[in-house]
Every structure is written in structure tokens, then in C-alpha cells.
Amino acid sequence: MGSGKWWVSLVEGIVAILLGLYLLFGGDAAAGAFALVAGLYILVVGILELWRGSGTVSRYRGLIGIIVGALILLLYFVDIFGTQLDFTIFAIGVIVVGAIGLYASFFARSGRNFEWGPVLVNVLLLLWGLAIFYFRGRDADLQNVTGWILLAIGVVMIIWGYLSRDSGEPEVVTAPEQPTLEDMVDAAKDDASDETS
């Protein structure tokens, strides 16, 4: 990520930590607002990702985050279908966002060096979505699981944002320049003339 937008990761991290702490220590009020917290998180991250817009993949992630977050918030406030649909939409959304992010980290780097921060965050997003599907029908504390995942995401984002602050623009990795046929012929002539001298 470029040094000009390092603070976006910092903001994402702070939002994740605040929401995670709210879920962990907010008690019954947080339990009732679980879908609201999840929707707000994915919406804010989607807006920031779209605004950062470091490539096509980033824009897709941002749009998906905005759509999923807005849909969850709409369903939360309208309360037509209940929280199970909210959880399902959210789980699918974070799995898709995490998978797209992992794809971008490994296969769509556009010549940039490998970055560990986004990989960790995207793995945590995938785990979050899978945890929602796994724990949804069980007697488990999904609120605490989500709180801890948000704290982990927040810590990674803050560290990554801080480390990216000093790195400047990412170094572009290019293949070494290959000699042309003309260069090889000239080098052979030079070698031949050195041997005869």
C-alpha cells in the first residue's frame, strides 16, 4: 500500500478493535446489536477499501463490502427475516471479501512485493465467515468469537498500517533485463578480441 493511504489501515484497525471490545464487554446490549456491529464493520471497511482503490480487486472488495454491509443494516433495521438471514449474508460476504483479498495477495499483486498484513486479515475474514456458519446452529458464544476475531483483525491492521507508513511506495519487482542477441554477439566479439590480444 502506498504511504499516502497508510492511515486507512489504521482506521480499519481502530474500528475493528472498538467493535471487538464492544462485543466482548458490551454484555446484553452488544448481543442485541451483533448484526448492527457486523454490518457497520463490513460497510466501513468496504467504503475505506473502495476509497483506497489500489486496483480493480480492491474496488470489487470495497463494493462487496458496501453492498453486504448496507444489506445487513437494512435487514437489521427493518427486521423482516430475523438475525439468521443477517448472519448468513454476513458470513458469505466476509468469506467472499477474504477470498478475493487472498487472491489479490498471491496472484494479483501488479508487480508489488508480497505483503503479509493483508494475508493475515483475509485469513481472519475467512475464519470469521466459517465460524459463523459453524457456530450458528450450535450452543456457542458467537459474540465472543467475533469479538476476538475483530480484535485480532484490528491489531494486525494497526501494525500493518504503522509499518506501511514508513515504507513509501511499494517496490516494483521486475524481471532482470535479458541481454539481446546483439548484446551477446558484441560480448562474444569482445571476448574473442581479448583472447587474441
URURRA-V307190 format. One record per backbone hydrogen bond with DSSP energy under -1.0 kcal/mol. NH is the residue of the N-H (numbers start at 1). CO is the residue of the C=O. E is the energy in kcal/mol with one decimal. If there is no record, write none. Layout:
# URURRA-V307190
nh: (NH;NH)
co: (CO;CO)
e: (E;E)
This chain:
# URURRA-V307190
nh: (5;8;10;11;12;13;14;15;16;17;18;19;20;21;22;23;24;25;26;31;32;37;38;39;40;41;42;43;44;45;46;47;48;49;50;51;52;53;59;60;61;62;63;64;65;66;67;68;69;70;71;72;73;74;75;76;77;78;79;86;87;88;89;90;91;92;93;94;95;96;97;98;99;100;101;102;103;104;105;106;107;112;120;121;122;123;124;125;126;127;128;129;130;131;132;133;134;135;136;138;140;142;145;146;147;148;149;150;151;152;153;154;155;156;157;158;159;160;161;162;163;164;165;173;184;185;186;187;188;189;190;191;192;193;194;195;196;197)
co: (2;5;6;7;8;9;10;11;12;13;14;15;16;17;18;19;20;21;22;27;28;33;34;35;36;37;38;39;40;41;42;43;44;45;46;47;48;49;55;56;57;58;59;60;61;62;63;64;65;66;67;68;69;70;71;72;73;74;75;82;83;84;85;86;87;88;89;90;91;92;93;94;95;96;97;98;99;100;101;102;103;109;116;117;118;119;120;121;122;123;124;125;126;127;128;129;130;131;132;135;138;140;141;142;143;144;145;146;147;148;149;150;151;152;153;154;155;156;157;158;159;160;161;111;180;181;182;183;184;185;186;187;188;189;190;191;192;193)
e: (-1.1;-1.4;-1.2;-2.7;-2.5;-2.4;-2.4;-2.7;-2.5;-2.5;-2.7;-2.5;-2.5;-2.8;-2.1;-2.3;-2.2;-2.7;-1.9;-1.8;-2.1;-2.8;-2.6;-2.8;-2.7;-2.5;-2.3;-2.1;-2.8;-2.6;-2.0;-2.5;-2.6;-2.8;-2.5;-2.5;-2.6;-2.3;-2.0;-2.3;-2.5;-2.4;-2.8;-2.7;-2.5;-2.5;-2.7;-3.0;-2.7;-2.7;-2.4;-2.5;-2.4;-2.6;-2.7;-2.4;-2.5;-2.6;-2.3;-1.1;-3.0;-2.2;-2.7;-2.7;-2.9;-2.4;-2.5;-2.9;-2.1;-2.5;-2.7;-2.5;-2.7;-2.7;-2.2;-2.4;-2.4;-2.5;-2.3;-1.9;-3.4;-1.9;-2.3;-2.4;-2.6;-2.3;-2.4;-2.2;-2.2;-2.6;-2.4;-2.4;-2.5;-2.7;-2.1;-1.8;-2.7;-3.2;-1.4;-1.1;-1.9;-1.4;-2.1;-2.6;-2.2;-2.6;-2.2;-2.8;-2.1;-2.4;-2.8;-2.7;-2.6;-2.4;-2.8;-2.5;-2.5;-2.9;-2.9;-2.6;-2.7;-2.3;-1.2;-3.8;-2.0;-2.3;-2.5;-2.3;-2.2;-2.4;-2.4;-2.4;-2.4;-2.6;-1.9;-1.9;-1.7;-1.1)
